[in-house]
Amino acid sequence: MNADWDAIEAYAQAHSTPPGELFERLDAETRETQSHPQMMIGPVGGAFLSFVVSMKQPRRVLEIGTFTGWSSIVMAAALPPGGTLVACDVNEATTAIARRYAEEAGVADRIEYRLGPALETLATLDGPFDLVFIDADKPGYVDYYEAALPKLADDGVILADNTLSGGDALAPNGPSSQGIARFNDHVRADDRVECVLATVRDGITLIRKRQAPA
């Protein structure tokens, strides 16, 4: 098959339930104000996260890398009653945008925003977390994973975004793709877990602790 990948992405988005007017405005503001708007999870990735949270029904979610808030909002909206999400990011300006849209979406009371280096924040948090979403600086993925795994519930799931690195994970050519390739190899070799790298958008790896035989 020799289809254009951008066309495939557009087709997938056109055949997914649209995210709604609030996210259209969030998308527009992010593109107008941020130098790297592609860091947004986007409609297809957001719908995927919403489905996972709806099916998993986690009580506690940890997000490492919030940016302007698309992912935290869709996950918070899908939480069961009483569910909470801790959103970690170092950027005060983008977190302010995330908080503003979360308030408008009616989910800000479910989200605890934590500003600062994620590894420092993680050191202050007690587990267990039922779901962890990693979508921060790619060279730090292995460290975030190692910090989060001990805090993951026995039946919890880690989701790591951008694990194809635009295709560059196959032949890493810079700090970001090298960090992703290192992470992918690290997780695959970790006998504590099992994983699948799903080719959703730019790659989302699902990871869970290996279960002991019954």
Phi and psi in degrees as a GROMACS rama.xvg file:
@    title "Ramachandran Plot"
@    xaxis  label "Phi"
@    yaxis  label "Psi"
@TYPE xy
-117.479  41.6708  ASN-2
-76.5601  150.152  ALA-3
-73.5885  130.352  ASP-4
-64.3473  -37.4973  TRP-5
-62.6622  -37.0843  ASP-6
-67.317  -36.6854  ALA-7
-64.7864  -43.3784  ILE-8
-60.7788  -44.1491  GLU-9
-63.7336  -39.7027  ALA-10
-64.5438  -43.966  TYR-11
-61.0223  -42.9924  ALA-12
-65.6082  -39.8758  GLN-13
-67.2504  -23.078  ALA-14
-108.846  22.9978  HIS-15
-117.508  150.11  SER-16
-57.4765  125.688  THR-17
-64.742  149.715  PRO-18
-75.6195  -20.4518  PRO-19
110.113  167.859  GLY-20
-64.3606  -36.8142  GLU-21
-59.1497  -42.3947  LEU-22
-73.6746  -27.9299  PHE-23
-62.7615  -41.0851  GLU-24
-70.8838  -38.7167  ARG-25
-61.7963  -42.8916  LEU-26
-59.8439  -47.6444  ASP-27
-63.7421  -44.5745  ALA-28
-65.1312  -40.1177  GLU-29
-62.6278  -43.0286  THR-30
-67.82  -30.5349  ARG-31
-78.5887  -29.1376  GLU-32
-112.069  -13.9245  THR-33
-114.745  144.012  GLN-34
-78.4977  -18.4911  SER-35
-130.012  66.0824  HIS-36
-64.6468  -18.682  PRO-37
-65.1652  -7.75851  GLN-38
-71.3337  -13.5396  MET-39
-63.5102  146.455  MET-40
-67.6345  -32.2916  ILE-41
81.314  173.2  GLY-42
-61.6421  -45.6715  PRO-43
-71.7104  -46.5437  VAL-44
-62.7519  -38.9723  GLY-45
-64.3644  -42.2832  GLY-46
-64.05  -37.4696  ALA-47
-62.5976  -46.8655  PHE-48
-61.1879  -42.8595  LEU-49
-59.9972  -42.7525  SER-50
-63.3599  -44.2709  PHE-51
-61.076  -46.2259  VAL-52
-66.3346  -40.0629  VAL-53
-61.6167  -38.8364  SER-54
-77.7263  -39.6744  MET-55
-77.5271  -32.182  LYS-56
52.2636  55.0956  GLN-57
-71.4904  145.605  PRO-58
-85.3544  -32.2257  ARG-59
-134.283  128.386  ARG-60
-121.077  141.288  VAL-61
-118.787  125.009  LEU-62
-113.949  125.734  GLU-63
-109.46  100.761  ILE-64
104.583  99.5867  GLY-65
-103.096  -34.6853  THR-66
53.0434  -130.403  PHE-67
-92.1479  6.30462  THR-68
105.102  -0.599982  GLY-69
-55.4717  -51.0856  TRP-70
-66.1576  -42.3888  SER-71
-65.8903  -35.6295  SER-72
-67.9525  -46.9729  ILE-73
-66.5695  -35.4723  VAL-74
-69.9384  -43.8153  MET-75
-62.1709  -38.1209  ALA-76
-65.5184  -26.4954  ALA-77
-94.1411  -1.52118  ALA-78
-66.2445  150.755  LEU-79
-72.6471  165.974  PRO-80
-53.6668  130.815  PRO-81
86.8032  -5.52765  GLY-82
-71.8526  148.615  GLY-83
-134.36  159.399  THR-84
-135.379  131.661  LEU-85
-101.839  119.833  VAL-86
-109.138  117.933  ALA-87
-108.844  131.32  CYS-88
-159.344  158.22  ASP-89
-98.5378  -10.4733  VAL-90
-99.8918  112.595  ASN-91
-67.5654  -37.6091  GLU-92
-68.1319  -45.7008  ALA-93
-71.5075  -32.0164  THR-94
-65.5319  -34.4113  THR-95
-63.6671  -39.4159  ALA-96
-63.9435  -45.1762  ILE-97
-58.3371  -44.1624  ALA-98
-65.0983  -40.1833  ARG-99
-63.1705  -44.4237  ARG-100
-73.1216  -31.6207  TYR-101
-64.7385  -39.3667  ALA-102
-63.6632  -42.4599  GLU-103
-64.8999  -35.6476  GLU-104
-76.7372  -9.85744  ALA-105
79.346  22.9845  GLY-106
-121.404  5.06042  VAL-107
-62.4494  -27.6564  ALA-108
-72.0151  -10.2859  ASP-109
-97.9954  -5.20532  ARG-110
-115.571  130.366  ILE-111
-106.639  112.284  GLU-112
-86.9919  128.3  TYR-113
-122.176  114.992  ARG-114
-92.0643  136.487  LEU-115
135.404  170.265  GLY-116
-56.2313  130.854  PRO-117
-61.55  -37.5175  ALA-118
-63.4848  -36.6172  LEU-119
-68.3008  -40.7496  GLU-120
-64.004  -44.3328  THR-121
-59.2801  -34.8626  LEU-122
-64.5489  -20.5058  ALA-123
-95.6101  -6.46489  THR-124
-98.4949  138.748  LEU-125
-96.3003  142.458  ASP-126
-85.8746  -171.438  GLY-127
-89.624  154.791  PRO-128
-108.089  137.929  PHE-129
-83.6797  -23.1287  ASP-130
-147.907  134.337  LEU-131
-125.558  129.944  VAL-132
-116.661  118.784  PHE-133
-105.27  119.22  ILE-134
-153.837  53.3292  ASP-135
-116.808  -154.201  ALA-136
-62.4465  130.855  ASP-137
-68.1737  -35.0892  LYS-138
-63.2466  -18.7373  PRO-139
-92.1761  1.31536  GLY-140
-57.5182  -44.2844  TYR-141
-61.5767  -42.5271  VAL-142
-66.4013  -40.9087  ASP-143
-63.3906  -42.4754  TYR-144
-60.4191  -47.0375  TYR-145
-66.789  -32.1917  GLU-146
-75.1554  -32.232  ALA-147
-84.7838  -33.0006  ALA-148
-57.667  -42.748  LEU-149
-65.04  -19.3093  PRO-150
-97.1443  3.97832  LYS-151
-83.8147  134.34  LEU-152
-59.6393  155.475  ALA-153
-58.243  -32.8331  ASP-154
-105.834  20.1919  ASP-155
-81.0155  170.897  GLY-156
-133.522  136.547  VAL-157
-104.612  131.694  ILE-158
-112.721  128.433  LEU-159
-118.849  124.273  ALA-160
-90.8551  159.836  ASP-161
63.8711  32.9756  ASN-162
-82.3453  4.84091  THR-163
-100.201  -17.1748  LEU-164
50.5346  47.6931  SER-165
64.1726  20.9093  GLY-166
92.464  -13.895  GLY-167
-73.7693  -11.6926  ASP-168
-61.958  -24.6445  ALA-169
-71.8044  -30.5135  LEU-170
-144.627  78.0462  ALA-171
-55.4104  136.691  PRO-172
-136.705  19.0464  ASN-173
-176.845  175.391  GLY-174
-56.6458  -39.4782  PRO-175
-68.2825  -53.4811  SER-176
-68.0644  -31.5873  SER-177
-66.3601  -39.1218  GLN-178
-64.4977  -40.1692  GLY-179
-67.1705  -44.9185  ILE-180
-61.1188  -40.5699  ALA-181
-63.3776  -42.1994  ARG-182
-63.2779  -47.6201  PHE-183
-58.4566  -44.1361  ASN-184
-65.9384  -40.2442  ASP-185
-61.7422  -47.18  HIS-186
-66.9013  -43.6837  VAL-187
-62.2114  -30.9435  ARG-188
-88.5026  -4.74638  ALA-189
-83.983  109.885  ASP-190
-77.3981  1.81249  ASP-191
-80.3769  -16.2611  ARG-192
-133.835  167.794  VAL-193
-125.937  152.924  GLU-194
-148.787  160.996  CYS-195
-142.554  131.175  VAL-196
-94.4988  104.717  LEU-197
-88.2985  135.801  ALA-198
-85.2391  53.1243  THR-199
-90.5099  122.958  VAL-200
52.2288  -113.5  ARG-201
-98.7243  22.2344  ASP-202
94.5826  123.019  GLY-203
-128.692  118.453  ILE-204
-93.3734  128.755  THR-205
-102.036  130.142  LEU-206
-132.095  135.579  ILE-207
-140.4  157.926  ARG-208
-65.8274  140.979  LYS-209
-67.9849  129.381  ARG-210
-87.452  138.943  GLN-211
-68.7013  143.367  ALA-212
-57.4216  142.633  PRO-213
